[in-house]
Amino acid sequence: MDATIVNFRLGRHTQTPNQMIILPKGISVKEKAAELVGKKVVWKSPAGKELVGKISAAHGSKGAVRAIFETGMPGQSIGQKVIIE
């Protein structure tokens, strides 16, 4: 399943570099997004490196999910596609 990285997980004074908000294609409600919890997420960098993460929770009420990656994500990843396996 394809998805798009929307942003880092943000707080009022903090930005968590290894947690991203992801919007899966074709999912628009929180209940369907909650079914994706535990699945693997893969982002391929332009240099060919793969960064792997895991969906941890639904985020908001419009179908977005929160993913925790093993390392910090670069800012260039925002707006790019990821694969949910």
Secondary structure as UniProt FT lines:
FT   STRAND          2..10
FT   STRAND          15..24
FT   TURN            25..26
FT   HELIX           30..34
FT   TURN            35..38
FT   STRAND          40..44
FT   TURN            46..47
FT   STRAND          50..59
FT   TURN            60..63
FT   STRAND          64..69
FT   HELIX           75..77
FT   TURN            78..79
FT   STRAND          81..84
//
